[in-house]
Structure formats: structure tokens, C-alpha cells
Amino acid sequence: MKTIRTLLVLFACLAPALHAANIVWVSDQIVNSTTGALPDQAFVDLLAAQGHTVTRYNPPDAGALPAADVTMLNGTDLVVLGRSILSAAF
């Protein structure tokens, strides 16, 4: 009985960690001409490998975000601002 109780407590503690998040990765990264890959792709791949849904988003360089983009960003669990994002977009 003690073993079952311990397992139930363990599963209850791990349950929040099993939630897959809907993540938007905001970045102005461009494809590296040498490797043909995005420099921050490893971070996106790491999150996706953990079961999260990761969507890349490159905002316009200036002006207000379109209403559809604001709605999309507000509907996600997490918005990650990549280190290369230009401040003019904000």
C-alpha cells in the first residue's frame, strides 16, 4: 500500500512537467550561408524534442503588428524572444 501511495505522489508531481506547451519563437535570424541552417535552430529543436509545439515568427521590422499576429501571440503558452530580434519590431 505504501508503494502505491508513493507512486501516486510521484505521478502527481510529474504531471505538470508532462504538459506540452504551444511556443512561439520570435527571431530575425537568417539562414547561415555556410551551413544552410538557422543559428538558433538547436534551441527550437530542443523544445520540439521535449514534445512542445514550436512556431517560428519573424515580426515586421517597424510599425504595429497585424491584429491576427497579436491574437496568435496572445493565444500561446510561451513567447520566446530570440537573442537576435531587432528592437525596431517592438
Backbone as numpy.savetxt, mean C-alpha at the origin, in Angstrom:
# Nx Ny Nz CAx CAy CAz Cx Cy Cz
-7.85 -29.34 27.95 -8.66 -28.15 27.95 -7.80 -26.89 27.95
-6.71 -26.93 28.70 -5.81 -25.78 28.75 -5.17 -25.53 27.39
-4.87 -26.59 26.66 -4.26 -26.46 25.33 -5.24 -25.80 24.36
-6.49 -26.18 24.42 -7.49 -25.60 23.54 -7.66 -24.12 23.84
-7.70 -23.78 25.12 -7.84 -22.38 25.51 -6.63 -21.57 25.02
-5.45 -22.14 25.16 -4.24 -21.46 24.70 -4.27 -21.24 23.19
-4.71 -22.25 22.44 -4.81 -22.11 20.99 -5.84 -21.05 20.59
-6.97 -21.01 21.29 -7.99 -20.00 20.99 -7.46 -18.58 21.25
-6.73 -18.41 22.33 -6.14 -17.10 22.62 -5.11 -16.74 21.56
-4.29 -17.71 21.15 -3.30 -17.47 20.12 -3.94 -17.05 18.81
-4.99 -17.76 18.38 -5.68 -17.42 17.14 -6.36 -16.06 17.24
-6.91 -15.73 18.41 -7.54 -14.43 18.59 -6.51 -13.30 18.48
-5.29 -13.53 18.97 -4.24 -12.52 18.88 -3.73 -12.35 17.45
-3.73 -13.43 16.69 -3.22 -13.38 15.32 -4.25 -12.91 14.31
-5.52 -12.94 14.66 -6.57 -12.60 13.70 -6.41 -11.21 13.09
-6.14 -10.16 13.87 -5.98 -8.85 13.24 -4.80 -8.80 12.28
-3.77 -9.58 12.51 -2.60 -9.58 11.65 -2.88 -10.26 10.31
-3.95 -11.01 10.23 -4.27 -11.73 9.01 -5.12 -10.91 8.04
-5.53 -9.73 8.45 -6.37 -8.88 7.61 -5.55 -8.32 6.45
-6.01 -8.57 5.25 -5.34 -8.01 4.07 -5.86 -6.61 3.82
-4.96 -5.67 3.67 -5.34 -4.27 3.49 -5.37 -3.89 2.01
-6.16 -2.88 1.73 -6.20 -2.27 0.41 -5.29 -1.04 0.48
-4.14 -1.10 -0.18 -3.10 -0.07 -0.06 -2.91 0.64 -1.39
-2.76 1.97 -1.31 -2.40 2.76 -2.49 -0.98 3.26 -2.28
-0.10 2.98 -3.24 1.30 3.41 -3.19 1.42 4.63 -4.11
1.59 5.81 -3.53 1.68 7.06 -4.29 3.15 7.34 -4.58
3.49 7.43 -5.87 4.89 7.60 -6.23 5.02 8.23 -7.60
6.10 8.99 -7.76 6.45 9.57 -9.06 7.61 8.81 -9.70
7.90 7.64 -9.22 9.04 6.87 -9.75 8.87 6.62 -11.24
9.99 6.64 -11.94 10.00 6.29 -13.36 10.84 5.03 -13.52
10.63 4.33 -14.60 11.33 3.08 -14.85 12.82 3.35 -15.02
13.63 2.57 -14.32 15.09 2.66 -14.42 15.51 2.18 -15.80
16.23 3.01 -16.53 16.61 2.66 -17.91 17.60 1.50 -17.96
18.34 1.25 -16.89 19.31 0.16 -16.88 18.65 -1.17 -16.59
17.80 -1.21 -15.55 17.19 -2.47 -15.13 15.80 -2.68 -15.71
15.15 -1.61 -16.17 13.79 -1.73 -16.70 12.75 -1.91 -15.61
13.11 -1.60 -14.36 12.18 -1.77 -13.23 12.00 -0.46 -12.49
10.94 -0.39 -11.72 10.73 0.77 -10.85 11.58 0.60 -9.59
12.30 1.64 -9.17 13.19 1.52 -8.02 12.50 1.12 -6.72
11.24 1.49 -6.54 10.53 1.15 -5.30 9.64 -0.08 -5.43
9.79 -0.83 -6.51 8.93 -2.00 -6.74 9.10 -3.08 -5.67
10.27 -3.16 -5.07 10.50 -4.18 -4.03 9.56 -3.97 -2.85
9.30 -2.72 -2.49 8.37 -2.44 -1.39 6.95 -2.88 -1.74
6.54 -2.59 -2.96 5.21 -2.98 -3.42 5.09 -4.50 -3.45
6.14 -5.16 -3.95 6.13 -6.63 -4.01 6.07 -7.25 -2.62
6.78 -6.64 -1.67 6.78 -7.14 -0.29 5.37 -7.07 0.31
4.70 -5.96 0.11 3.33 -5.82 0.63 2.38 -6.79 -0.05
2.52 -6.94 -1.37 1.65 -7.86 -2.10 1.90 -9.31 -1.68
3.14 -9.65 -1.39 3.47 -11.01 -0.96 2.85 -11.33 0.40
2.56 -10.31 1.19 1.91 -10.51 2.49 0.39 -10.57 2.36
-0.12 -10.53 1.13 -1.55 -10.70 0.90 -2.32 -9.40 0.74
-1.63 -8.27 0.74 -2.30 -6.99 0.59 -2.53 -6.68 -0.89
-3.54 -5.90 -1.16 -3.79 -5.42 -2.51 -3.13 -4.05 -2.63
-2.16 -3.94 -3.53 -1.41 -2.69 -3.67 -1.67 -2.10 -5.05
-2.10 -0.85 -5.06 -2.36 -0.13 -6.29 -1.40 1.04 -6.38
-0.70 1.15 -7.50 0.19 2.30 -7.71 -0.64 3.48 -8.19
-0.26 4.66 -7.71 -0.96 5.87 -8.10 0.06 6.98 -8.30
0.02 7.61 -9.46 0.89 8.73 -9.77 0.00 9.95 -9.96
-0.04 10.85 -8.96 -0.94 12.00 -9.04 -0.47 13.02 -10.07
-1.38 13.90 -10.48 -0.97 14.98 -11.38 0.05 15.87 -10.67
0.94 16.49 -11.46 2.02 17.29 -10.88 1.53 18.58 -10.22
0.42 19.11 -10.64 -0.07 20.36 -10.05 -1.59 20.39 -10.13
-2.16 21.25 -9.33 -3.61 21.39 -9.34 -4.28 20.40 -8.40
-5.58 20.51 -8.33 -6.36 19.65 -7.44 -6.50 18.26 -8.03
-6.61 17.30 -7.14 -6.86 15.93 -7.59 -8.28 15.82 -8.12
-8.48 15.01 -9.14 -9.85 14.78 -9.62 -10.70 14.15 -8.51
-11.99 14.43 -8.52 -12.89 13.93 -7.48 -12.86 12.40 -7.40
-12.76 11.73 -8.53 -12.71 10.27 -8.53 -11.47 9.75 -7.81
-10.34 10.45 -7.97 -9.10 10.04 -7.30 -9.20 10.25 -5.79
-9.82 11.35 -5.38 -10.00 11.61 -3.95 -10.88 10.54 -3.32
-11.94 10.17 -4.01 -12.83 9.11 -3.53 -12.08 7.79 -3.42
-11.25 7.47 -4.41 -10.48 6.23 -4.40 -9.50 6.23 -3.23
-8.79 7.33 -3.00 -7.83 7.41 -1.91 -8.52 7.32 -0.55
-9.68 7.95 -0.41 -10.41 7.91 0.85 -10.97 6.52 1.14
-11.16 5.72 0.11 -11.73 4.39 0.29 -10.72 3.29 0.59
-9.46 3.64 0.72 -8.44 2.62 0.98 -8.14 2.52 2.47
-7.48 1.42 2.84 -7.08 1.22 4.23 -5.82 2.00 4.57
-4.93 2.16 3.59 -3.65 2.80 3.83 -3.17 3.48 2.56
-2.66 4.69 2.71 -2.03 5.41 1.60 -0.57 5.61 1.97
0.33 5.08 1.14 1.77 5.20 1.37 2.31 6.22 0.39
2.96 7.25 0.92 3.60 8.24 0.05 5.03 7.80 -0.17
5.36 7.46 -1.41 6.71 7.04 -1.74 7.70 8.18 -1.53
8.94 7.84 -1.37 9.94 8.85 -1.05 10.27 9.78 -2.21
9.84 9.45 -3.40 10.17 10.30 -4.55 9.03 11.20 -5.00
7.96 11.25 -4.23 6.81 12.03 -4.67 7.15 13.53 -4.65
6.75 14.23 -5.69 7.00 15.66 -5.78 6.01 16.42 -4.91
6.47 17.42 -4.20 5.59 18.17 -3.31 4.57 19.01 -4.08
4.82 19.30 -5.34 3.87 20.10 -6.12 2.53 19.39 -6.27
2.54 18.07 -6.17 1.29 17.31 -6.29 0.38 17.54 -5.08
0.93 18.08 -4.01 0.14 18.29 -2.80 -0.13 19.75 -2.57
